């Protein structure tokens, strides 16, 4: 017995970041920071990576803190979608 296609849910990667650009139609650029320990010097370095995320209706604005989740590719560079835009945005601080 095989489970139905709708019952199979793959693990989706979720990331938290800040919207740095919302100038494209239905797309936002989200910067995600992570800290990596240098193997030799043992110093923590901040690594920033930018992701293009689907932003339906352009709801998330620049400076807001958002949660993005991986999904099927929308285009060549866009394979994340904005799940949640938090109420306490970074631009209000």
PyMOL Python script that loads the backbone (N, CA, C, O; Angstrom):
from pymol import cmd

cmd.read_pdbstr("""\
ATOM      1  N   UNK A   1       0.839  -1.185   0.000  1.00  0.00           N
ATOM      2  CA  UNK A   1       0.000   0.000   0.000  1.00  0.00           C
ATOM      3  C   UNK A   1       0.884   1.248   0.000  1.00  0.00           C
ATOM      4  O   UNK A   1       1.732   1.430   0.873  1.00  0.00           O
ATOM      5  N   UNK A   2       0.666   2.084  -0.984  1.00  0.00           N
ATOM      6  CA  UNK A   2       1.431   3.320  -1.060  1.00  0.00           C
ATOM      7  C   UNK A   2       0.591   4.464  -0.513  1.00  0.00           C
ATOM      8  O   UNK A   2      -0.611   4.528  -0.773  1.00  0.00           O
ATOM      9  N   UNK A   3       1.207   5.368   0.242  1.00  0.00           N
ATOM     10  CA  UNK A   3       0.451   6.524   0.717  1.00  0.00           C
ATOM     11  C   UNK A   3       0.130   7.463  -0.441  1.00  0.00           C
ATOM     12  O   UNK A   3       0.843   7.497  -1.444  1.00  0.00           O
ATOM     13  N   UNK A   4      -0.924   8.202  -0.294  1.00  0.00           N
ATOM     14  CA  UNK A   4      -1.320   9.143  -1.330  1.00  0.00           C
ATOM     15  C   UNK A   4      -0.277  10.249  -1.440  1.00  0.00           C
ATOM     16  O   UNK A   4       0.488  10.500  -0.508  1.00  0.00           O
ATOM     17  N   UNK A   5      -0.264  10.894  -2.584  1.00  0.00           N
ATOM     18  CA  UNK A   5       0.729  11.937  -2.835  1.00  0.00           C
ATOM     19  C   UNK A   5       0.562  13.109  -1.870  1.00  0.00           C
ATOM     20  O   UNK A   5       1.544  13.757  -1.509  1.00  0.00           O
ATOM     21  N   UNK A   6      -0.661  13.383  -1.455  1.00  0.00           N
ATOM     22  CA  UNK A   6      -0.896  14.504  -0.552  1.00  0.00           C
ATOM     23  C   UNK A   6      -0.429  14.200   0.864  1.00  0.00           C
ATOM     24  O   UNK A   6      -0.115  15.120   1.619  1.00  0.00           O
ATOM     25  N   UNK A   7      -0.380  12.933   1.234  1.00  0.00           N
ATOM     26  CA  UNK A   7       0.027  12.571   2.583  1.00  0.00           C
ATOM     27  C   UNK A   7       1.534  12.649   2.769  1.00  0.00           C
ATOM     28  O   UNK A   7       2.010  12.811   3.893  1.00  0.00           O
ATOM     29  N   UNK A   8       2.295  12.534   1.678  1.00  0.00           N
ATOM     30  CA  UNK A   8       3.749  12.593   1.772  1.00  0.00           C
ATOM     31  C   UNK A   8       4.161  14.054   1.910  1.00  0.00           C
ATOM     32  O   UNK A   8       3.872  14.871   1.036  1.00  0.00           O
ATOM     33  N   UNK A   9       4.832  14.376   3.004  1.00  0.00           N
ATOM     34  CA  UNK A   9       5.291  15.737   3.259  1.00  0.00           C
ATOM     35  C   UNK A   9       6.797  15.692   3.459  1.00  0.00           C
ATOM     36  O   UNK A   9       7.278  15.116   4.435  1.00  0.00           O
ATOM     37  N   UNK A  10       7.530  16.284   2.559  1.00  0.00           N
ATOM     38  CA  UNK A  10       8.974  16.310   2.693  1.00  0.00           C
ATOM     39  C   UNK A  10       9.376  17.369   3.706  1.00  0.00           C
ATOM     40  O   UNK A  10       8.642  18.324   3.958  1.00  0.00           O
ATOM     41  N   UNK A  11      10.552  17.179   4.278  1.00  0.00           N
ATOM     42  CA  UNK A  11      11.075  18.140   5.243  1.00  0.00           C
ATOM     43  C   UNK A  11      11.416  19.436   4.517  1.00  0.00           C
ATOM     44  O   UNK A  11      12.204  19.433   3.571  1.00  0.00           O
ATOM     45  N   UNK A  12      10.832  20.526   4.951  1.00  0.00           N
ATOM     46  CA  UNK A  12      11.069  21.818   4.336  1.00  0.00           C
ATOM     47  C   UNK A  12      12.032  22.614   5.202  1.00  0.00           C
ATOM     48  O   UNK A  12      11.862  22.685   6.419  1.00  0.00           O
ATOM     49  N   UNK A  13      13.034  23.205   4.587  1.00  0.00           N
ATOM     50  CA  UNK A  13      14.027  23.985   5.307  1.00  0.00           C
ATOM     51  C   UNK A  13      13.453  25.366   5.606  1.00  0.00           C
ATOM     52  O   UNK A  13      12.947  26.035   4.705  1.00  0.00           O
ATOM     53  N   UNK A  14      13.528  25.795   6.864  1.00  0.00           N
ATOM     54  CA  UNK A  14      13.047  27.118   7.243  1.00  0.00           C
ATOM     55  C   UNK A  14      14.220  27.947   7.728  1.00  0.00           C
ATOM     56  O   UNK A  14      15.109  27.450   8.419  1.00  0.00           O
ATOM     57  N   UNK A  15      14.209  29.219   7.356  1.00  0.00           N
ATOM     58  CA  UNK A  15      15.262  30.156   7.727  1.00  0.00           C
ATOM     59  C   UNK A  15      14.624  31.454   8.190  1.00  0.00           C
ATOM     60  O   UNK A  15      13.510  31.789   7.785  1.00  0.00           O
ATOM     61  N   UNK A  16      15.338  32.184   9.043  1.00  0.00           N
ATOM     62  CA  UNK A  16      14.870  33.479   9.537  1.00  0.00           C
ATOM     63  C   UNK A  16      15.833  34.550   9.043  1.00  0.00           C
ATOM     64  O   UNK A  16      17.050  34.402   9.158  1.00  0.00           O
ATOM     65  N   UNK A  17      15.281  35.632   8.490  1.00  0.00           N
ATOM     66  CA  UNK A  17      16.135  36.688   7.962  1.00  0.00           C
ATOM     67  C   UNK A  17      15.414  38.016   7.891  1.00  0.00           C
ATOM     68  O   UNK A  17      14.297  38.164   8.386  1.00  0.00           O
ATOM     69  N   UNK A  18      16.072  38.978   7.269  1.00  0.00           N
ATOM     70  CA  UNK A  18      15.540  40.333   7.143  1.00  0.00           C
ATOM     71  C   UNK A  18      15.419  40.662   5.661  1.00  0.00           C
ATOM     72  O   UNK A  18      16.332  40.386   4.882  1.00  0.00           O
ATOM     73  N   UNK A  19      14.295  41.250   5.276  1.00  0.00           N
ATOM     74  CA  UNK A  19      14.070  41.640   3.883  1.00  0.00           C
ATOM     75  C   UNK A  19      14.958  42.840   3.576  1.00  0.00           C
ATOM     76  O   UNK A  19      14.871  43.869   4.247  1.00  0.00           O
ATOM     77  N   UNK A  20      15.812  42.711   2.563  1.00  0.00           N
ATOM     78  CA  UNK A  20      16.686  43.815   2.189  1.00  0.00           C
ATOM     79  C   UNK A  20      16.191  44.532   0.939  1.00  0.00           C
ATOM     80  O   UNK A  20      16.566  45.679   0.697  1.00  0.00           O
ATOM     81  N   UNK A  21      15.348  43.868   0.136  1.00  0.00           N
ATOM     82  CA  UNK A  21      14.802  44.508  -1.051  1.00  0.00           C
ATOM     83  C   UNK A  21      13.442  43.900  -1.371  1.00  0.00           C
ATOM     84  O   UNK A  21      13.257  42.685  -1.305  1.00  0.00           O
ATOM     85  N   UNK A  22      12.492  44.769  -1.720  1.00  0.00           N
ATOM     86  CA  UNK A  22      11.168  44.306  -2.138  1.00  0.00           C
ATOM     87  C   UNK A  22      10.740  45.012  -3.423  1.00  0.00           C
ATOM     88  O   UNK A  22       9.549  45.228  -3.642  1.00  0.00           O
ATOM     89  N   UNK A  23      11.695  45.368  -4.265  1.00  0.00           N
ATOM     90  CA  UNK A  23      11.419  46.162  -5.452  1.00  0.00           C
ATOM     91  C   UNK A  23      10.933  45.340  -6.641  1.00  0.00           C
ATOM     92  O   UNK A  23      10.465  45.905  -7.629  1.00  0.00           O
ATOM     93  N   UNK A  24      11.037  44.013  -6.558  1.00  0.00           N
ATOM     94  CA  UNK A  24      10.579  43.159  -7.651  1.00  0.00           C
ATOM     95  C   UNK A  24       9.121  42.763  -7.423  1.00  0.00           C
ATOM     96  O   UNK A  24       8.631  42.802  -6.294  1.00  0.00           O
ATOM     97  N   UNK A  25       8.445  42.389  -8.479  1.00  0.00           N
ATOM     98  CA  UNK A  25       7.052  41.983  -8.375  1.00  0.00           C
ATOM     99  C   UNK A  25       6.996  40.584  -7.770  1.00  0.00           C
ATOM    100  O   UNK A  25       7.596  39.650  -8.301  1.00  0.00           O
ATOM    101  N   UNK A  26       6.278  40.441  -6.663  1.00  0.00           N
ATOM    102  CA  UNK A  26       6.075  39.164  -5.965  1.00  0.00           C
ATOM    103  C   UNK A  26       7.378  38.471  -5.558  1.00  0.00           C
ATOM    104  O   UNK A  26       7.402  37.250  -5.405  1.00  0.00           O
ATOM    105  N   UNK A  27       8.449  39.225  -5.383  1.00  0.00           N
ATOM    106  CA  UNK A  27       9.730  38.661  -4.963  1.00  0.00           C
ATOM    107  C   UNK A  27      10.386  39.595  -3.964  1.00  0.00           C
ATOM    108  O   UNK A  27      10.339  40.816  -4.116  1.00  0.00           O
ATOM    109  N   UNK A  28      11.002  39.013  -2.937  1.00  0.00           N
ATOM    110  CA  UNK A  28      11.762  39.783  -1.958  1.00  0.00           C
ATOM    111  C   UNK A  28      13.127  39.133  -1.798  1.00  0.00           C
ATOM    112  O   UNK A  28      13.263  37.916  -1.917  1.00  0.00           O
ATOM    113  N   UNK A  29      14.137  39.956  -1.527  1.00  0.00           N
ATOM    114  CA  UNK A  29      15.475  39.448  -1.250  1.00  0.00           C
ATOM    115  C   UNK A  29      15.632  39.438   0.261  1.00  0.00           C
ATOM    116  O   UNK A  29      15.493  40.472   0.915  1.00  0.00           O
ATOM    117  N   UNK A  30      15.924  38.257   0.817  1.00  0.00           N
ATOM    118  CA  UNK A  30      16.019  38.080   2.266  1.00  0.00           C
ATOM    119  C   UNK A  30      17.462  37.736   2.614  1.00  0.00           C
ATOM    120  O   UNK A  30      18.034  36.798   2.059  1.00  0.00           O
ATOM    121  N   UNK A  31      18.052  38.502   3.539  1.00  0.00           N
ATOM    122  CA  UNK A  31      19.413  38.241   4.009  1.00  0.00           C
ATOM    123  C   UNK A  31      19.340  37.391   5.273  1.00  0.00           C
ATOM    124  O   UNK A  31      18.666  37.755   6.237  1.00  0.00           O
ATOM    125  N   UNK A  32      20.041  36.254   5.261  1.00  0.00           N
ATOM    126  CA  UNK A  32      20.052  35.329   6.394  1.00  0.00           C
ATOM    127  C   UNK A  32      21.470  35.291   6.955  1.00  0.00           C
ATOM    128  O   UNK A  32      22.421  35.008   6.227  1.00  0.00           O
ATOM    129  N   UNK A  33      21.610  35.576   8.255  1.00  0.00           N
ATOM    130  CA  UNK A  33      22.912  35.554   8.923  1.00  0.00           C
ATOM    131  C   UNK A  33      23.096  34.238   9.660  1.00  0.00           C
ATOM    132  O   UNK A  33      22.148  33.690  10.223  1.00  0.00           O
ATOM    133  N   UNK A  34      24.324  33.737   9.650  1.00  0.00           N
ATOM    134  CA  UNK A  34      24.670  32.574  10.459  1.00  0.00           C
ATOM    135  C   UNK A  34      26.104  32.753  10.927  1.00  0.00           C
ATOM    136  O   UNK A  34      26.892  33.445  10.284  1.00  0.00           O
ATOM    137  N   UNK A  35      26.439  32.132  12.041  1.00  0.00           N
ATOM    138  CA  UNK A  35      27.761  32.258  12.633  1.00  0.00           C
ATOM    139  C   UNK A  35      28.499  30.937  12.504  1.00  0.00           C
ATOM    140  O   UNK A  35      27.976  29.883  12.865  1.00  0.00           O
ATOM    141  N   UNK A  36      29.735  31.004  11.978  1.00  0.00           N
ATOM    142  CA  UNK A  36      30.547  29.823  11.732  1.00  0.00           C
ATOM    143  C   UNK A  36      31.869  29.991  12.466  1.00  0.00           C
ATOM    144  O   UNK A  36      32.487  31.054  12.418  1.00  0.00           O
ATOM    145  N   UNK A  37      32.293  28.940  13.140  1.00  0.00           N
ATOM    146  CA  UNK A  37      33.559  28.973  13.865  1.00  0.00           C
ATOM    147  C   UNK A  37      34.705  28.652  12.908  1.00  0.00           C
ATOM    148  O   UNK A  37      34.668  27.648  12.196  1.00  0.00           O
ATOM    149  N   UNK A  38      35.724  29.516  12.898  1.00  0.00           N
ATOM    150  CA  UNK A  38      36.882  29.296  12.045  1.00  0.00           C
ATOM    151  C   UNK A  38      37.646  28.072  12.537  1.00  0.00           C
ATOM    152  O   UNK A  38      37.915  27.962  13.734  1.00  0.00           O
ATOM    153  N   UNK A  39      38.003  27.146  11.640  1.00  0.00           N
ATOM    154  CA  UNK A  39      38.621  25.901  12.104  1.00  0.00           C
ATOM    155  C   UNK A  39      39.988  26.084  12.761  1.00  0.00           C
ATOM    156  O   UNK A  39      40.336  25.326  13.666  1.00  0.00           O
ATOM    157  N   UNK A  40      40.759  27.061  12.329  1.00  0.00           N
ATOM    158  CA  UNK A  40      42.096  27.237  12.885  1.00  0.00           C
ATOM    159  C   UNK A  40      42.118  28.239  14.031  1.00  0.00           C
ATOM    160  O   UNK A  40      42.700  27.965  15.081  1.00  0.00           O
ATOM    161  N   UNK A  41      41.493  29.394  13.841  1.00  0.00           N
ATOM    162  CA  UNK A  41      41.594  30.479  14.814  1.00  0.00           C
ATOM    163  C   UNK A  41      40.481  30.478  15.851  1.00  0.00           C
ATOM    164  O   UNK A  41      40.535  31.250  16.808  1.00  0.00           O
ATOM    165  N   UNK A  42      39.476  29.628  15.681  1.00  0.00           N
ATOM    166  CA  UNK A  42      38.386  29.459  16.645  1.00  0.00           C
ATOM    167  C   UNK A  42      37.561  30.728  16.861  1.00  0.00           C
ATOM    168  O   UNK A  42      36.874  30.854  17.875  1.00  0.00           O
ATOM    169  N   UNK A  43      37.622  31.645  15.936  1.00  0.00           N
ATOM    170  CA  UNK A  43      36.827  32.860  16.031  1.00  0.00           C
ATOM    171  C   UNK A  43      35.532  32.653  15.256  1.00  0.00           C
ATOM    172  O   UNK A  43      35.529  32.039  14.190  1.00  0.00           O
ATOM    173  N   UNK A  44      34.434  33.170  15.799  1.00  0.00           N
ATOM    174  CA  UNK A  44      33.154  33.065  15.115  1.00  0.00           C
ATOM    175  C   UNK A  44      33.035  34.183  14.093  1.00  0.00           C
ATOM    176  O   UNK A  44      33.244  35.355  14.403  1.00  0.00           O
ATOM    177  N   UNK A  45      32.696  33.797  12.868  1.00  0.00           N
ATOM    178  CA  UNK A  45      32.534  34.758  11.790  1.00  0.00           C
ATOM    179  C   UNK A  45      31.072  34.798  11.368  1.00  0.00           C
ATOM    180  O   UNK A  45      30.389  33.774  11.339  1.00  0.00           O
ATOM    181  N   UNK A  46      30.607  35.992  11.044  1.00  0.00           N
ATOM    182  CA  UNK A  46      29.231  36.139  10.581  1.00  0.00           C
ATOM    183  C   UNK A  46      29.198  35.968   9.067  1.00  0.00           C
ATOM    184  O   UNK A  46      29.871  36.692   8.334  1.00  0.00           O
ATOM    185  N   UNK A  47      28.413  35.007   8.614  1.00  0.00           N
ATOM    186  CA  UNK A  47      28.254  34.739   7.190  1.00  0.00           C
ATOM    187  C   UNK A  47      26.840  35.165   6.802  1.00  0.00           C
ATOM    188  O   UNK A  47      25.869  34.730   7.420  1.00  0.00           O
ATOM    189  N   UNK A  48      26.723  36.011   5.784  1.00  0.00           N
ATOM    190  CA  UNK A  48      25.421  36.473   5.310  1.00  0.00           C
ATOM    191  C   UNK A  48      25.177  35.922   3.915  1.00  0.00           C
ATOM    192  O   UNK A  48      26.039  36.009   3.041  1.00  0.00           O
ATOM    193  N   UNK A  49      23.998  35.355   3.718  1.00  0.00           N
ATOM    194  CA  UNK A  49      23.617  34.848   2.408  1.00  0.00           C
ATOM    195  C   UNK A  49      22.258  35.427   2.046  1.00  0.00           C
ATOM    196  O   UNK A  49      21.378  35.540   2.900  1.00  0.00           O
ATOM    197  N   UNK A  50      22.089  35.791   0.790  1.00  0.00           N
ATOM    198  CA  UNK A  50      20.833  36.371   0.322  1.00  0.00           C
ATOM    199  C   UNK A  50      20.052  35.336  -0.477  1.00  0.00           C
ATOM    200  O   UNK A  50      20.604  34.624  -1.316  1.00  0.00           O
ATOM    201  N   UNK A  51      18.761  35.271  -0.197  1.00  0.00           N
ATOM    202  CA  UNK A  51      17.860  34.358  -0.890  1.00  0.00           C
ATOM    203  C   UNK A  51      16.742  35.163  -1.538  1.00  0.00           C
ATOM    204  O   UNK A  51      16.257  36.137  -0.961  1.00  0.00           O
ATOM    205  N   UNK A  52      16.332  34.755  -2.739  1.00  0.00           N
ATOM    206  CA  UNK A  52      15.145  35.324  -3.368  1.00  0.00           C
ATOM    207  C   UNK A  52      13.958  34.490  -2.902  1.00  0.00           C
ATOM    208  O   UNK A  52      13.967  33.265  -3.018  1.00  0.00           O
ATOM    209  N   UNK A  53      12.944  35.155  -2.379  1.00  0.00           N
ATOM    210  CA  UNK A  53      11.786  34.449  -1.837  1.00  0.00           C
ATOM    211  C   UNK A  53      10.506  34.984  -2.467  1.00  0.00           C
ATOM    212  O   UNK A  53      10.400  36.172  -2.772  1.00  0.00           O
ATOM    213  N   UNK A  54       9.540  34.096  -2.657  1.00  0.00           N
ATOM    214  CA  UNK A  54       8.244  34.478  -3.211  1.00  0.00           C
ATOM    215  C   UNK A  54       7.488  35.304  -2.178  1.00  0.00           C
ATOM    216  O   UNK A  54       7.320  34.887  -1.033  1.00  0.00           O
ATOM    217  N   UNK A  55       7.038  36.473  -2.597  1.00  0.00           N
ATOM    218  CA  UNK A  55       6.376  37.431  -1.716  1.00  0.00           C
ATOM    219  C   UNK A  55       5.035  37.803  -2.348  1.00  0.00           C
ATOM    220  O   UNK A  55       4.925  38.863  -2.965  1.00  0.00           O
ATOM    221  N   UNK A  56       4.006  36.950  -2.207  1.00  0.00           N
ATOM    222  CA  UNK A  56       2.742  37.210  -2.901  1.00  0.00           C
ATOM    223  C   UNK A  56       2.085  38.497  -2.421  1.00  0.00           C
ATOM    224  O   UNK A  56       1.896  38.707  -1.223  1.00  0.00           O
ATOM    225  N   UNK A  57       1.747  39.343  -3.366  1.00  0.00           N
ATOM    226  CA  UNK A  57       1.104  40.605  -3.036  1.00  0.00           C
ATOM    227  C   UNK A  57       2.044  41.626  -2.433  1.00  0.00           C
ATOM    228  O   UNK A  57       1.596  42.669  -1.958  1.00  0.00           O
ATOM    229  N   UNK A  58       3.329  41.352  -2.441  1.00  0.00           N
ATOM    230  CA  UNK A  58       4.339  42.255  -1.863  1.00  0.00           C
ATOM    231  C   UNK A  58       3.989  42.658  -0.437  1.00  0.00           C
ATOM    232  O   UNK A  58       4.066  43.834  -0.082  1.00  0.00           O
ATOM    233  N   UNK A  59       3.601  41.672   0.387  1.00  0.00           N
ATOM    234  CA  UNK A  59       3.207  41.951   1.772  1.00  0.00           C
ATOM    235  C   UNK A  59       4.393  42.305   2.653  1.00  0.00           C
ATOM    236  O   UNK A  59       4.289  43.202   3.490  1.00  0.00           O
ATOM    237  N   UNK A  60       5.515  41.620   2.484  1.00  0.00           N
ATOM    238  CA  UNK A  60       6.696  41.896   3.309  1.00  0.00           C
ATOM    239  C   UNK A  60       7.452  43.077   2.720  1.00  0.00           C
ATOM    240  O   UNK A  60       7.740  43.104   1.524  1.00  0.00           O
ATOM    241  N   UNK A  61       7.768  44.041   3.555  1.00  0.00           N
ATOM    242  CA  UNK A  61       8.459  45.251   3.124  1.00  0.00           C
ATOM    243  C   UNK A  61       9.913  45.214   3.578  1.00  0.00           C
ATOM    244  O   UNK A  61      10.279  44.425   4.449  1.00  0.00           O
ATOM    245  N   UNK A  62      10.728  46.064   2.990  1.00  0.00           N
ATOM    246  CA  UNK A  62      12.154  46.115   3.314  1.00  0.00           C
ATOM    247  C   UNK A  62      12.348  46.462   4.787  1.00  0.00           C
ATOM    248  O   UNK A  62      11.704  47.371   5.312  1.00  0.00           O
ATOM    249  N   UNK A  63      13.238  45.730   5.441  1.00  0.00           N
ATOM    250  CA  UNK A  63      13.535  45.962   6.849  1.00  0.00           C
ATOM    251  C   UNK A  63      12.770  45.071   7.800  1.00  0.00           C
ATOM    252  O   UNK A  63      13.076  45.053   8.992  1.00  0.00           O
ATOM    253  N   UNK A  64      11.789  44.334   7.321  1.00  0.00           N
ATOM    254  CA  UNK A  64      11.007  43.461   8.191  1.00  0.00           C
ATOM    255  C   UNK A  64      11.714  42.132   8.404  1.00  0.00           C
ATOM    256  O   UNK A  64      12.431  41.650   7.527  1.00  0.00           O
ATOM    257  N   UNK A  65      11.506  41.550   9.572  1.00  0.00           N
ATOM    258  CA  UNK A  65      12.034  40.230   9.890  1.00  0.00           C
ATOM    259  C   UNK A  65      11.023  39.190   9.424  1.00  0.00           C
ATOM    260  O   UNK A  65       9.838  39.287   9.742  1.00  0.00           O
ATOM    261  N   UNK A  66      11.490  38.190   8.668  1.00  0.00           N
ATOM    262  CA  UNK A  66      10.587  37.199   8.086  1.00  0.00           C
ATOM    263  C   UNK A  66      11.130  35.789   8.291  1.00  0.00           C
ATOM    264  O   UNK A  66      12.308  35.595   8.591  1.00  0.00           O
ATOM    265  N   UNK A  67      10.244  34.813   8.123  1.00  0.00           N
ATOM    266  CA  UNK A  67      10.613  33.401   8.098  1.00  0.00           C
ATOM    267  C   UNK A  67      10.333  32.908   6.689  1.00  0.00           C
ATOM    268  O   UNK A  67       9.236  33.100   6.164  1.00  0.00           O
ATOM    269  N   UNK A  68      11.336  32.265   6.071  1.00  0.00           N
ATOM    270  CA  UNK A  68      11.160  31.729   4.728  1.00  0.00           C
ATOM    271  C   UNK A  68      11.282  30.210   4.769  1.00  0.00           C
ATOM    272  O   UNK A  68      11.964  29.651   5.627  1.00  0.00           O
ATOM    273  N   UNK A  69      10.604  29.548   3.821  1.00  0.00           N
ATOM    274  CA  UNK A  69      10.573  28.087   3.767  1.00  0.00           C
ATOM    275  C   UNK A  69      10.878  27.645   2.335  1.00  0.00           C
ATOM    276  O   UNK A  69      10.437  28.276   1.374  1.00  0.00           O
ATOM    277  N   UNK A  70      11.628  26.569   2.205  1.00  0.00           N
ATOM    278  CA  UNK A  70      11.941  26.062   0.870  1.00  0.00           C
ATOM    279  C   UNK A  70      10.681  25.495   0.222  1.00  0.00           C
ATOM    280  O   UNK A  70       9.780  25.007   0.903  1.00  0.00           O
ATOM    281  N   UNK A  71      10.637  25.568  -1.083  1.00  0.00           N
ATOM    282  CA  UNK A  71       9.480  25.080  -1.832  1.00  0.00           C
ATOM    283  C   UNK A  71       9.948  24.726  -3.240  1.00  0.00           C
ATOM    284  O   UNK A  71      11.145  24.740  -3.528  1.00  0.00           O
ATOM    285  N   UNK A  72       9.012  24.416  -4.097  1.00  0.00           N
ATOM    286  CA  UNK A  72       9.368  24.124  -5.481  1.00  0.00           C
ATOM    287  C   UNK A  72       9.937  25.394  -6.125  1.00  0.00           C
ATOM    288  O   UNK A  72       9.584  26.496  -5.704  1.00  0.00           O
ATOM    289  N   UNK A  73      10.793  25.271  -7.115  1.00  0.00           N
ATOM    290  CA  UNK A  73      11.362  26.464  -7.747  1.00  0.00           C
ATOM    291  C   UNK A  73      10.296  27.275  -8.492  1.00  0.00           C
ATOM    292  O   UNK A  73       9.555  26.741  -9.317  1.00  0.00           O
ATOM    293  N   UNK A  74      10.236  28.563  -8.185  1.00  0.00           N
ATOM    294  CA  UNK A  74       9.346  29.469  -8.908  1.00  0.00           C
ATOM    295  C   UNK A  74      10.032  29.983 -10.170  1.00  0.00           C
ATOM    296  O   UNK A  74       9.375  30.256 -11.174  1.00  0.00           O
ATOM    297  N   UNK A  75      11.352  30.113 -10.113  1.00  0.00           N
ATOM    298  CA  UNK A  75      12.135  30.580 -11.249  1.00  0.00           C
ATOM    299  C   UNK A  75      13.554  30.052 -11.101  1.00  0.00           C
ATOM    300  O   UNK A  75      13.809  29.169 -10.281  1.00  0.00           O
ATOM    301  N   UNK A  76      14.477  30.588 -11.890  1.00  0.00           N
ATOM    302  CA  UNK A  76      15.861  30.126 -11.853  1.00  0.00           C
ATOM    303  C   UNK A  76      16.500  30.359 -10.489  1.00  0.00           C
ATOM    304  O   UNK A  76      17.268  29.519 -10.021  1.00  0.00           O
ATOM    305  N   UNK A  77      16.199  31.481  -9.843  1.00  0.00           N
ATOM    306  CA  UNK A  77      16.838  31.827  -8.566  1.00  0.00           C
ATOM    307  C   UNK A  77      15.903  31.769  -7.371  1.00  0.00           C
ATOM    308  O   UNK A  77      16.367  31.842  -6.233  1.00  0.00           O
ATOM    309  N   UNK A  78      14.612  31.641  -7.589  1.00  0.00           N
ATOM    310  CA  UNK A  78      13.639  31.742  -6.493  1.00  0.00           C
ATOM    311  C   UNK A  78      13.072  30.376  -6.137  1.00  0.00           C
ATOM    312  O   UNK A  78      12.279  29.806  -6.887  1.00  0.00           O
ATOM    313  N   UNK A  79      13.495  29.846  -4.960  1.00  0.00           N
ATOM    314  CA  UNK A  79      12.978  28.553  -4.506  1.00  0.00           C
ATOM    315  C   UNK A  79      12.604  28.584  -3.029  1.00  0.00           C
ATOM    316  O   UNK A  79      12.592  27.542  -2.372  1.00  0.00           O
ATOM    317  N   UNK A  80      12.303  29.758  -2.504  1.00  0.00           N
ATOM    318  CA  UNK A  80      11.817  29.926  -1.139  1.00  0.00           C
ATOM    319  C   UNK A  80      10.542  30.755  -1.180  1.00  0.00           C
ATOM    320  O   UNK A  80      10.303  31.500  -2.131  1.00  0.00           O
ATOM    321  N   UNK A  81       9.725  30.619  -0.137  1.00  0.00           N
ATOM    322  CA  UNK A  81       8.523  31.441  -0.017  1.00  0.00           C
ATOM    323  C   UNK A  81       8.473  32.031   1.385  1.00  0.00           C
ATOM    324  O   UNK A  81       8.921  31.411   2.349  1.00  0.00           O
ATOM    325  N   UNK A  82       7.923  33.231   1.484  1.00  0.00           N
ATOM    326  CA  UNK A  82       7.802  33.891   2.781  1.00  0.00           C
ATOM    327  C   UNK A  82       6.604  33.296   3.501  1.00  0.00           C
ATOM    328  O   UNK A  82       5.483  33.317   2.993  1.00  0.00           O
ATOM    329  N   UNK A  83       6.859  32.760   4.701  1.00  0.00           N
ATOM    330  CA  UNK A  83       5.814  32.110   5.480  1.00  0.00           C
ATOM    331  C   UNK A  83       5.207  33.091   6.463  1.00  0.00           C
ATOM    332  O   UNK A  83       3.987  33.145   6.622  1.00  0.00           O
ATOM    333  N   UNK A  84       6.049  33.860   7.119  1.00  0.00           N
ATOM    334  CA  UNK A  84       5.584  34.699   8.212  1.00  0.00           C
ATOM    335  C   UNK A  84       6.427  35.957   8.271  1.00  0.00           C
ATOM    336  O   UNK A  84       7.656  35.884   8.274  1.00  0.00           O
ATOM    337  N   UNK A  85       5.779  37.107   8.319  1.00  0.00           N
ATOM    338  CA  UNK A  85       6.465  38.377   8.536  1.00  0.00           C
ATOM    339  C   UNK A  85       6.154  38.812   9.960  1.00  0.00           C
ATOM    340  O   UNK A  85       4.994  39.042  10.301  1.00  0.00           O
ATOM    341  N   UNK A  86       7.176  38.924  10.788  1.00  0.00           N
ATOM    342  CA  UNK A  86       6.952  39.217  12.203  1.00  0.00           C
ATOM    343  C   UNK A  86       6.483  40.652  12.401  1.00  0.00           C
ATOM    344  O   UNK A  86       6.739  41.528  11.575  1.00  0.00           O
ATOM    345  N   UNK A  87       5.797  40.868  13.504  1.00  0.00           N
ATOM    346  CA  UNK A  87       5.246  42.183  13.797  1.00  0.00           C
ATOM    347  C   UNK A  87       6.324  43.161  14.228  1.00  0.00           C
ATOM    348  O   UNK A  87       6.236  44.350  13.921  1.00  0.00           O
ATOM    349  N   UNK A  88       7.351  42.675  14.943  1.00  0.00           N
ATOM    350  CA  UNK A  88       8.428  43.564  15.375  1.00  0.00           C
ATOM    351  C   UNK A  88       9.496  43.591  14.291  1.00  0.00           C
ATOM    352  O   UNK A  88      10.387  42.741  14.258  1.00  0.00           O
ATOM    353  N   UNK A  89       9.398  44.567  13.413  1.00  0.00           N
ATOM    354  CA  UNK A  89      10.325  44.627  12.292  1.00  0.00           C
ATOM    355  C   UNK A  89      11.621  45.309  12.711  1.00  0.00           C
ATOM    356  O   UNK A  89      11.664  46.022  13.713  1.00  0.00           O
ATOM    357  N   UNK A  90      12.655  45.086  11.947  1.00  0.00           N
ATOM    358  CA  UNK A  90      13.967  45.643  12.263  1.00  0.00           C
ATOM    359  C   UNK A  90      14.000  47.144  12.005  1.00  0.00           C
ATOM    360  O   UNK A  90      14.804  47.850  12.613  1.00  0.00           O
ATOM    361  N   UNK A  91      13.146  47.648  11.120  1.00  0.00           N
ATOM    362  CA  UNK A  91      13.191  49.078  10.828  1.00  0.00           C
ATOM    363  C   UNK A  91      12.539  49.910  11.930  1.00  0.00           C
ATOM    364  O   UNK A  91      12.794  51.112  12.009  1.00  0.00           O
ATOM    365  N   UNK A  92      11.699  49.305  12.790  1.00  0.00           N
ATOM    366  CA  UNK A  92      11.078  50.044  13.882  1.00  0.00           C
ATOM    367  C   UNK A  92      12.034  50.254  15.043  1.00  0.00           C
ATOM    368  O   UNK A  92      11.800  51.118  15.888  1.00  0.00           O
ATOM    369  N   UNK A  93      13.111  49.475  15.097  1.00  0.00           N
ATOM    370  CA  UNK A  93      14.046  49.558  16.218  1.00  0.00           C
ATOM    371  C   UNK A  93      15.055  50.650  16.019  1.00  0.00           C
ATOM    372  O   UNK A  93      15.918  50.856  16.872  1.00  0.00           O
TER     373      UNK A  93
END
""", "prot")
cmd.dss("prot")
cmd.show_as("cartoon", "prot")
cmd.util.cbc("prot")
cmd.orient("prot")
